[in-house]
Amino acid sequence: MQESSIRSDIELRAPVAIAVGAGFKREIASLTGMQNFLKEWPQATRGDSYAKALRACEAARTGEIDLDKARQAFLVFAQKAGIEWTGADPVAVLREAKIRRNRARESRAQSRHVPG
């Protein structure tokens, strides 16, 4: 492989959105962005999907595979790691679940006290 065959940063057609904390989204818009994110990922939680995504990014950089294949490998990693952005705010989801539990509890309590 010649050094000149390695491509510089390449923009993704569509950014990859991942969840990075309580309701926060991060959009990764380039090959370098995906690689940097993967390199920062904790070693203790790196698995097969992580390794495949990293290899795919490296292969896309050298032109061995299409950038969309690297993006897809990164998406699989994000899904398996539980960081894929679903669009749902996790704080709001938890709040709604708590409200539903409280309503169900109140409904059960009222049904026990209804004179029969």
C-alpha positions in Angstrom: 0.0 0.0 0.0 1.4 3.4 -0.9 1.1 6.3 1.5 -0.7 8.3 -1.3 -3.5 5.8 -1.3 -4.6 6.7 2.2 -7.4 9.2 2.1 -7.8 12.2 4.4 -11.0 12.7 6.3 -14.2 11.8 4.5 -17.6 13.2 5.3 -20.4 10.8 5.8 -23.5 11.2 3.6 -25.6 11.1 6.7 -24.2 11.6 10.2 -24.4 8.8 12.8 -26.3 9.9 15.9 -25.3 8.3 19.2 -26.5 8.8 22.8 -23.7 10.1 25.0 -25.4 10.8 28.2 -28.8 11.6 29.9 -30.6 12.7 26.8 -27.6 14.1 24.9 -27.0 13.3 21.3 -23.7 13.4 19.5 -23.6 13.4 15.7 -20.6 11.9 14.0 -20.2 13.2 10.5 -16.9 11.9 9.2 -14.7 8.9 9.0 -12.2 10.5 11.4 -15.0 11.2 13.8 -16.0 7.5 13.9 -12.4 6.4 14.3 -11.7 8.9 17.1 -14.9 7.8 18.9 -13.9 4.2 18.7 -10.3 4.9 19.9 -11.8 6.6 23.0 -14.2 3.7 23.8 -13.3 2.0 27.1 -11.0 -1.0 26.5 -13.0 -3.1 29.0 -16.1 -2.9 26.9 -14.6 -3.5 23.5 -16.0 -6.6 21.8 -16.4 -8.1 18.3 -18.6 -5.4 17.0 -16.1 -2.8 18.2 -13.2 -4.6 16.4 -15.2 -4.9 13.2 -16.1 -1.2 13.2 -12.5 -0.2 13.8 -11.3 -2.5 11.0 -14.0 -1.2 8.7 -13.0 2.4 9.3 -9.4 1.6 8.6 -10.3 -0.2 5.4 -12.5 2.7 4.3 -9.6 5.1 4.9 -7.3 3.1 2.6 -10.1 2.7 0.0 -10.4 -1.1 0.5 -14.2 -0.8 1.3 -16.9 1.8 0.7 -17.5 4.4 3.4 -21.1 3.3 3.7 -19.9 -0.2 4.8 -17.8 1.4 7.5 -20.7 3.5 8.6 -22.9 0.4 8.8 -20.3 -1.4 10.9 -20.2 1.6 13.2 -24.0 1.5 13.5 -23.9 -2.2 14.4 -21.3 -1.4 17.1 -23.5 1.5 18.4 -26.6 -0.8 18.6 -24.7 -3.6 20.4 -23.1 -1.1 22.8 -26.6 0.4 23.5 -25.6 3.9 22.4 -27.6 4.2 19.2 -29.7 7.4 19.3 -33.3 6.4 19.1 -34.7 9.9 19.3 -36.3 9.3 22.6 -35.1 11.4 25.5 -34.2 8.9 28.2 -35.1 11.3 31.0 -38.6 11.8 29.6 -39.0 8.1 29.0 -38.1 7.4 32.7 -40.4 10.2 33.9 -43.3 8.8 31.8 -42.7 5.3 33.1 -42.8 6.6 36.7 -46.1 8.4 36.1 -47.6 5.3 34.6 -46.5 3.2 37.6 -47.9 5.7 40.1 -51.2 5.8 38.3 -51.4 2.0 38.2 -50.6 1.9 41.9 -53.3 4.6 42.7 -55.8 2.7 40.6 -55.2 -0.6 42.4 -55.4 1.2 45.8 -58.8 2.8 44.8 -60.2 -0.5 43.6 -59.4 -2.1 47.0 -61.3 0.6 48.8 -64.5 0.6 46.7 -67.4 -0.6 48.8 -68.9 -3.7 47.4 
